[in-house]
Every structure is written in C-alpha cells, then in structure tokens.
Amino acid sequence: MRLRFVWQILPAFFFLILLTLLLLTWLFARNLSNFYLEETAAGLEARARLAAFQITDSFALDHSGRLDELSIRLGKETGTRFTFILPSGAVLADSLEAPERMENHALRPEIAIALTGTIGQATRYSNTVHKNMMYVAIPVQNQDHLLGVVRAALPVTTIDQALGIVYRQIIVSGMVVMLIATLIGTYISRRISRPLEEMRRGAERFARGELTERLRVRGSEEIAALATAMNTTAYELDQRMRTVVRQHNEQEAVLASMVEGVLAVDTSERIIRINRAAAALIGVTPEEVKGRGIQEAIRKADLQRFVRRALSARDPVEGDIVLHGTEDLYLQAHGSPLRGESGQELGALIVLNDVTRLRRLENVRRDFVANVSHELKTPITAIKGFVETLQEGAIKDPDSATQFLDIMMRQADRLNDIIDDLLILARIEQDSDQGDLPLTEMSLINVIESAVQACASMAAEKQIHIEPFCPTTLKARINAPLLEQALVNLLTNAIKYSQQEGRILIEASRSDSTITISVRDWGCGIDKVHLPRLFERFYRADKARSRKLGGTGLGLAIVKHIAQAHGGEVTVTSSLGAGSTFSLQLPARTQQHQASLPSAVPTTPSTLPPAED
C-alpha cells in the first residue's frame, strides 16, 4: 500500500522528535535526580556536622539525656531525623524513636563506614519509620579518639515528589513541543509535497495530451529544477505531437482528396489503410474494413488476385481489374512493395484508377467511328455505283440517266446533312466548353411557335395536329436559334413516328428552379432497352426504319448537346405502343455569356436542317 508523502515523512519526523525528547528527558531526569541526591546528601552532611559540633562534649561525658533532647529539638527545627550512636553501635538518642527500643546500628552500612573514620552514606528502607531514607553518618572524634557517630536522615519520598513535579513539567513541555513539532512537520511536509502533488497532476495532464498548461516553478531548487524539466518536456512533446498531428492531417487530406483509390495491405493481406476513393470504388466503408483480411472484407476475386500478385512481386506491377455489379467498373491497378525505413517488407500499396469512363468513351468512339464510317460510306457507295453505271453507258439512256442522277442527288443531300449535323455538334460542344454561348432572357412562347411553324408542312402531310401550351409570361435565358432547333428535332421525330391523323403535345412549365419543355406523341414508342443510349450519335432504335424515314442519326444527339449548353438536360420516357415524351429541362437561372453566336449554327428557323433520328 502506497502512502502519501506527508504520511511518510511525518511519522519519521514524529518518531525522531519523540526519541530525542525521551533521551533528553532521561538524561535530564537522571542528572536532576543525581543533583537532588547529591544536594540532599550535602545538606545532611552539613546538618550532621552542625549537630556533631554541638554534641562533642556530650558524647565525651555520656550525657544521654541531653543528647536525646538535642536530637528531638534539632529534628523539629530542620525536619531531619538525627540519631546519635556510640562506637559500639548502641543508640544514645534519636529524634523519632526511643533509643531503648532501637537495635544495635553497628551493622548499618552508613554507620559501619562512619565507624572507620570516614563519612558514610546510604539510601535504604527504614524499618523504624517505614520509608526509604537517605542516611549520612559522620564520625565524632576528639583528638583522633572516636566518640561516636552522628547520623542525619531524610525521607527519599521528598526527593521523589520534587522529581515527580519536574517530570510532569517535562512531560507537559514535551507534549507541547511534540504538538508544535508535529504542526511544523506537517507544514513542512505539505510545503514539500504540494509542489510534488502539482507536478503529479501536471504529469497526468501531460499524459492525457493537455500540454498547453505549464507547471508553476516554485519550491526548493531541486523541485523547481524538476518542474522546469517537466515543462520543457511538455513543450517538446507538444511540438512533436503537433508536428505528428499536422503530418497525419496532411496525409489524411491528401489521401481523402485523391481521385485515385489507395489501398495498403500488410504481408498477411490485412488492410492497413484505405482512402475514401478506394472505398467508394470497392463499395465498402473504410472504418469497417480497416484491420480485416482482404479475403473477408472485400469479396472481389480480381482485386484479391492482384493483391496477392503485388505481395509476391519484388518490383511494381500493373493490371486491369473488372468489378462486376449493377454497372461494371473498370480499374487500372498499380501495385508496389511497401517497405519501412530500414527496408523491411511491410506489405503492398495498391493504387486504383477508375477508367470506366475512358473505356466507355473508347467504346463510344469506336461505335462513332464505325457508325459515321457506315453512314458516310452508304451514300458514297451509292453515288460511286451509279457514276460507274453511267460511265458504262447508262448515260446514253435519258430515262435511266435522269433516275440515276436523282438518286445521286438524294444521296449527296444525305451526305451533306450528315456533315452539317456533325459540324453543328462540334461547334456546340466547342462553344459550350469555352463558355462562349450567348444567352438572352426572352419569352418561350415565341420559340415554341416558331418550331411548330417550321414543322407545320411535315405535320400536314400526315394530318397530325400539334398542340402548343405555354404561358405567355414564361421567360428564360436561352439561345433562341439553338433551342428552336432542338424543338424542331423533337417535333420532327414525333411526326415521323406518329400515326396518320395523330396528335402531338408540346408544353412548357416552370417549377422552383427548373423550366421544362416536353414534346409528347402517341406513336409507336421505344423499347426500354434503347432508352439509355438513345441520345448517342448515330444510335438507332430501329435502324432500318430510321434510314427509310431519312434520319441522319444525329438529331437527338444535337438535342442533348443543346440542353447541356444551356446548363440543363434532356430525358425521355417511353413504352412500346404507348408513345414517347421527350423533356428539355433548363435551369430557371442561367449565366449569360457575352460571345457571339457561332457562324456554323443557323439563326433562323428556315435555315435549320431537319436532322432527324
């Protein structure tokens, strides 16, 4: 059991003081007792000599009666017992007892010494008075002739009483001294332990990471030096912790802001670190998978194989990973050994790059190149074939030559339409990327009516009724020629795929932040399989029918890019046999750009090519 510092130093301090007091008390009492005894003995000797001086003649003349009276008188006057004894040991007189009743005193220690001619002294119990007595006996001589012995005695209890008073005073004084010493010791120990206690609390704060509050430097030189050393340690530790935290935060910020996924595993294939990008790609939570095995946490076979490959390789490795799910993800993986400062192998570091969009763009590019090559090759092949036919002699037949030339003209017009649509798409993309598309706040009713008028003749051929619905107060920041072209393309498709005497609805409305222009028909509709790719260039839901109706395959792609150029999007809902609804969704507030309208984009409805899908 550990005790506080005050309870460690105070008992020792108390014991030392008590031992010192006891030793001093014992020495003082002993010396005082010896002093009292010596003083008493000296006093008894003086009284005995005084008595001997008075009774020398009486001893020589053997006046026992006079001696008895003298002993009684001297005893009353001095409070001392006097005894006069002959050399034979017989008692001549005693101040307290009748001589005839007293036994021979020759064998008493003090008397025996005095009979030899020297002063005798003894302290013993007296059978006569029943007390401890101090006896001093002196020889009474006359010209070297021993006449007798004079003995003076006092009870030792008187000395004991005097010493008892002194002892009590010493004990009371000692207790007072002990109390004062205890208080002083407590004060000193607490004065010493208080800075130590503050340093203990400070050390506990430092252990908790609270390094800003410093210890007060006070107390003795050693304690002050210790407090200064602890403050210096706390400062250095605080600086190092701040550096570690800053580096950790910087590392976390770098990992969190990286687009690439970063995955670190140890040699046992347990996940050490994983950033948010990697967790999002794999479809896990960083907190849940950290510290777990790759086999348990990430159930992706391709990724597991690549991790094992990176751990077993000495040099960096690369590979492609496909993560199958609702939508396949294509990842480009880079793996390299993870080593410590001393070069020991810690695991492997895997960097994942999402190349799904690039793969899709490559697929779109390949499809686009194939489609545009096919679309261009068809009219060119037709033209070349009829030219060769004419060169081989068909030109001499006027009817055949005229028919072939008409076909060649239609194929040339088709080729021209494809090129014009491609140029329009390229210019829209360029101006949209550069922010050069001019937008003006104007009423939508005018743009819708212009698009309906542009498609009126085509609708009249199939006796289709177009119904526009748009509030006259509805305005938006738009590029009118481009928006009109998008509506013309949507109306043209709706007319082509509607039945005779059908109906088309074009409606504009506004919500809190979106303006929606929808074109709805009740024609043949589109299978849901084709809806995700419907706005791709040259993509056709029904290729044979689309070419028969004269479309270029770029009309809906142009609509999509016009919507994106306005900061919006185009959507479609459709089902087979129930018609289709195309919706242009434009932001209610669009930034206005200051550049001029691109020259390749037609500015009036009459010059807009009917680029149908």
Secondary structure, 3 states (H helix, E strand, C coil): CCCCHHHHHHHHHHHHHHHHHHHHHHHHHHHHHHHHHHHHHHHHHHHHHHHHHHHHHHHHHCCHHHHHHHHHHHHHHHCCEEEEECCCCCEEEECCCCHHHCCCCCCCHHHHHHCCCCCEEEEEEECCCCEEEEEEEEEEEECCEEEEEEEEEEEHHHHHHHHHHHHHHHHHHHHHHHHHHHHHHHHHHHHHHHHHHHHHHHHHHHHHCCCCCCCCCCCCHHHHHHHHHHHHHHHHHHHHHHHHHHHHHHHHHHHHHCCCEEEEEECCCEEEEECHHHHHHHCCCHHHHCCCEHHHHCCCHHHHHHHHHHHHCCCCEEEEEEECCCCCEEEEEEEEEEECCCCCEEEEEEEEEECHHHHHHHHHHHHHHHHHHHHHHHHHHHHHHHHHHHHCCHHHCHHHHHHHHHHHHHHHHHHHHHHHHHHHHHHHHHHHHHCCCECEEEEHHHHHHHHHHHCHHHHHHCCCEEEEECCCCCEEEECHHHHHHHHHHHHHHHHHCCCCCCEEEEEEEECCCEEEEEEEECCCCCCHHHHHHCCCCCCCCCHHHHHHCCCCCCHHHHHHHHHHHCCCEEEEEEECCCEEEEEEEEECCCCCECCCCCCCCCCCHHHCCCCCC
